Amino acid sequence: MAFQKPTGTQDLLPGAVEKWQFIEDKARDLCRRFNYREIRTPIFEQTSLFERGVGETTDIVEKEMYTFLDKGERSMTLRPEGTAGVVRSYVENKLYGEPDVSKLYYIGPMFRYERPQAGRQRQFHQFGVEAFGATDPAIDAEVVALGYQFCRELGLKDVKVEINSVGNPASRAAYREKLLDFLMPMRDSLCKDCQSRMDRNPLRVLDCKVDQDKFKGAPSILDSLDEECTTHFAKVQELLSAMEVEYVINPRLVRGLDYYTYTAFEYKAQGIGAIDTIGGGGRYNGLVAEVGGPDQPGIGMALGLERIALILEKQEIGVSGAKPLDVYLIALGEAADKEVTTQLFKLRQAGFSAERDYLGRKMKAQMKSADRMQARYTAILGEDELQRGEIALKSMESGEQQTVKLDELIQALH
């Protein structure tokens, strides 16, 4: 039988993958400018890391993780998100010993067992950043602004930022009681997930997609914030406004992970059907300690690259695809063929993209091949030119042709 890719995955083929490289290059350049350094963590980790780091009451841990026993009967999980692994690495490698704030970024695949649909795959890719060691609202604003600027520089239209504060443990405890008082009368009418969350983590009830219309009169967590949380949130807003980051406050925004404290936020964009969230993040001041490290604050965000690529397509935003070839070399005759191999390698060593024919085709077919590869030049070497130590160089755009010395071909292409 013919093999097919697993459900919820995709092949990124030449022609499309160059657009992904463009997106990833933009992310890396932006992180360079914001002084974030790349980190690469394993694609699988101990299952308990995600249970502790992401939260046992989340949909991710309860329903979506790819978990398996390895040959040592240890429970392992393909990473469903990036933060927990980065936090584990931060602790294990004692990056908290660095004198400055640790600012890290990652780009890579994540895995969740979900029903595939537009913008939602079982293997998907995220670009994310994490910053450890500072409680200053300025780092919150910086992380939010970095993701916003990434979308802006890609050309995405109508990107909106929604922000909220989910408070600290004390203010959340106060809000928990108010929320339970609101939810208890309707408990029996809520879905089973909501009923379960009411017992374990009532704030997660507000993230339910089934019963959303029943929560219109729910109390706002912003009314339960203490002075510290209120001041922190106000400063984040002030700094976002100073950077001209467009945002709205959404007091119902709680995010789908248990580790958030203080600032929580999401990026929204139209173009992928019912799903409009392309990423988000927040502060997680207790997570480093939860994973076994010192009590270091942290904040991060992640954006889904599949969703961004889909919106770029829907909004008809052109991004750089395959790059044109610098030169296509054509050999006429056996002796010339050997010299073309030598010249081809020298050109590549010098930094040029160069190609030749490997199928024994006639010159006309080779010229068509050069045209398909959008070569800027063709360099044609026949027996006569070889004896004179020369090669014919033709501009594919203008059609102009000149003869240059073989040992001056590299200079002629500059």
N, C-alpha and C positions, 0 to 999 in steps of 0.2 A: 504494500500500500504506500501511497505517497505521503510523506511527512508534511505536516503543517505547523505553523507557529502556535504556541499555546494560546488559549483564549485570554484576551485582555492584554496581549503584548503586540508589538509591531516591529517590523523591519524598517530601519531607516536607511534607505537606499541612496547611492550616489545621485546627486541632483537635489535631494531633500536634505541630506545630512549636512551639506554646506550651509544651509540656513540655520541648522542647529549650532554649527560651529560659530556662525556669526553671533547668535544669541549668547553662547558661552563666552566668546571672546569679549563681548560687551560687558558681561558680568565680571570677568577677570580684570578688565581695564578699570571698571568702576571701583572694584575692591582695592586695586592698586592706589587709586586716587584717594580713597577713604582710609587707606592704611590698614586693610584687613589682609591677613596671610592665609594661604590655602592650607587645609588639613584634609587628609584622606583616611577614613576609618574603614574597618571591615564591613562587608555587605551583610554579614550575619554576626549576631552577638548572643550571649546567654539570654534566654527568654526572660529570666527574672529582672534583667536590666530594664526591659520595656514595661514589665508589670509594675515595677517601682517607679521608673522614670516617667512613663506616659500616664499611668493610672489605671487601676483595675476596673474602674467604672466607665472607662471610655469605650466607644464603639470599636476603636482600633484593637484594644486588647481583648474585648469580649467576643468580637465577631470577625475581625479582618486579618489577623496575623497569620503568616505562613510559618508554622512551627513544626519542627521535626526533631527526632532523637538521632544523635550522631552515633558512630560505632562504639563510643564509650558510654552509651545510654544517657548522655547529657542532653537536656532540652535546649535547642538552639532555634533562633527565629531570624528570618530575613528581615532586615531593618524596615519598619513601616514608616519611619520618619528619621530626620537627621540629628535632632538635638541630643537625644539620650546617648548616642554613641560618641558625640563630640564631648559631652560632659564626662563620660567615662574616661575618654582619652585625656582630657584636661586633668582629671584627678589622678589617673594611673601614672601619667608622665610628669606629674607635679608642676604643671605649667603655672599653678597659682603662686609658685615661688618667684616668678618674674616680677621685676619692680614696676612695670607698667601694666595697664589694662590689656588683657589678652583679647585680641580682636581677630577672629578666625572666620573663614568662609569655606564652603564645600559645594561641589556640583556632582551629582551622581544619581544612580537609580535607587528607588524605594519600592517596596512591595506590599500590596494590600489585596486581600481577597474580597473584591467588590463586584457588583454587576457592571460589566463594561458599558460605557456610554460615551457620548462626545465629551472629551476633556477628562475622562476618568478611566484609567487603565489599571490592570493588576500589577504590571511593572510600569512605573512612571518615574520621572526625573524631577529633581528639585535643585534649585539654587538657593542656598541659605547662608546666613551669617549669624555668628554668636559672639557676644562680648561679655567678658567676665571681669569682675573685680570692682565695679563702680555702681553706686546707687544714684548718681547724679542724673536728674531728668534730661540733661543734655545728651546722654548716650541713648536714652529712649528715643528722643527726637531724631538723633542721627540715624538710628537703625530704621525707623519709619521712613525717613527721608531718602535713605539709600535705596530701598525697594521702590519708592515712588519715582525717584530719578531714573532707575533702571527701566521702568515702564515708559517714562517720558522719552528717554533717549532711543528706545526701540521704535518710538512713534505711535504707541498705543493711544487711541483716542478715548476720551471720557473715562479715564481711570479715577476712581474715587477711593478715599481712605476713610474707613469708619474706625473710630477709636472709643475706648471705654476704660474705666478703671475697675478692676475686680477686687481692689482693696488688699489689705493685709489679713492675716488670720483672725485678728480681733474684730475688724469691721465685717469680715465675711461671716463670722459667727453671729453677729447681730442681724445681718441681712438674712441669714439662713432661717432664723426664727420668723421674721416677717414674711418670708416667701412661703414657708410651711403653713403659716396661718392662712395665706391666700390659697394655697393649693389643696389643703385638706378637704374642704367641702366638695371639691370636684374629683377627688382621688379615684373613685370608682368609674368615672367616665374617661379617665386617661388611659393611654395605651400601656401595655405591660412594661415596656422599657421605662416609661415615665414613673410608673408605680415603684419599680425597682430603684430608680435613681432617687426618688424621694427619701428612701431609707438610707441611701449611702452617700449621695452627693446631690442635694436638691438643686444647686445652681445648674447642673447639667440638664435638668428638665427644660430649661429655657432654650436649649439647643435642639429640642425635638422638632422634627420636620412634619410629624403627623398631627400634633395637637397645637400647632403654633397659633391658630386663631383663638384659642381659649385663654391665652396669656396676655391679652390686650390690656387688662387692668392690673397687671402684676406690679408690685412695688419696684421702684428703681433702686439698684444697688448704690447709685450716687448719693441717695439720701441717707445711707448708712455709713458712709466713709467718715473716718475720724479726721482730725485736723491734719495729721501728717500726710495721709493719702490724698486729701483734698488739695493741699498745697502742692504735692508732687504732680498731680494730674493737671492742675492749673498751669504749672510751669511747663509741662510738656506741650500743652496747647499754645502757650505763649511762644515757645521756641519754634514750633511747627509753622505758626503764622509768620514769624520772622523770616523763615526760609521759603515762605509762599507755597507751602505744601497744602493743597486743598483737602480739607477733612470735614467730617460731620461726626457728632457724638451719637453713638448708639448704645443706650443704657442696657439693652438686652443682649449685647454681644458678650458671650462668655468663652468662646472658642471650644474646640472639641477635646482639649487635653486638660488634665487635672493639675498641672504644675504651675499655672499662671498666677502671678500676684501683681498688684498695681496695674501697669499699662497692659492693655490687650488691644489688638487692632487687626483689621483685615483690608485687603485690597480688592476692589470690585471693578469689573469691566464687563460690558455687554458683548455678546458674540458667540457664546457656547450654550445656547438653549436655556434651560431652566437654571443651570449652574452659572452663577456670576462671580463667585469668589475665586480669585486666581492665586491667592496666597494670604499670609497673615503671620502673626506672631505675638510676642508679648514678653513681659518680665517674669523671671522664675527664680526669685531670691532663695527659695528653700531647696532647689533641685540638686545643687552640688553636694550639700550635706546629705540629702536623701540617698545619693548614689555612693556615699562613703567618704566624701572629701570634707575639707573645712567649710565653714559656713560662709561661702562666697556668693555674692549676688551675680545674676546674669540676665541677659536679655537677648532675644534673637528673632529672626523672621525667616520664612521660606516662601518661595514662589514656585508654582508648578509650571514646568517648561512646556509640557504638552498643551496645557491650556493657553499659554502665551503664544505658542506657535500657531494654534488654531485661531486665536483672535487676530493675529497678524494676517492670516489668510482671509478670514471673514471680512476684516476691515480693508482688505486689498492693499496692505502695506508691503511694498516690495523690500526685501532684504537681500543682501549680497548672496548670490548663489555660487556655482562653480566658477573659479577664476580662469581666465583665458590662459592658454599655453603661450610661453614666450617664443619658442621656436620648434619647428618640426623639421627633422633632418631626413633627407632623401638620398639614398645611395643608388648609383647606376653602375652596376658591375661589381664583381667579387672583391677586387682590391679596394674599391671605394667603400664597400660594405664594412670592411675591417676598420678603415680610417674613421667612418661615421660612428662606429662603436666607441672608438677612442675619444672623438670630439664630443659625443653625447655625454660621456662620463665627466669630461672636463667642464662642460657647461653646467652640469648638475652640481659639481663641486664648487663652482663659482657662484652658485645661488640661483641659477635660472631653472625654470620648469621647461623640460625638453623631452621630446618623444621621437620615435622612429617607427617604421613598419616592421612587423615580425611575421607577416603572412605571405611574403613573396609577391606582393601585388605590383601591377604596372604603375608607372609614374602618375597617370591620370587618377587612378584610384587612391594613391597616396595623397595627392593634392586635395581630394575630396575629404579624406580623413583629417588632414590638417585644418580644413575649413570647419568640419564638425567640432573639432577641439578648440575652435576660435583662436588658432595660433596667430600671433602677431607677425611672425616671419616664417618662411620656409627657407631652408639652406640646402641647396642641391649640389651634390658632389658626383661628378662623372669621372671617367678615366683620364680625359684630357686635363680637367681642372686639377686632378690629383697629381699628375706629372708636373704641373706648373706650381703646385703648392698653394692652390687657390680654391675658393668655393663661391658659388653664386648665392647671393642673399636677396630674397624677394620680400617686399612688404605686402602682406595680404590685404591691407586696407587700400593702399594707393596703387598697387600693381607695379611700382617702381622696382627695378632690379639692379644690383651692383655686384661687382666682383671684389672680394676681399681676400687677403692672405689668410691661410688656415690658422696661422699663429696669431692673427689679429681678430679672429671671429668674436671672441669674448668682448673686446673693446668696441667692436662695431655694434654689438647688441645693447650696449649701455645707453 
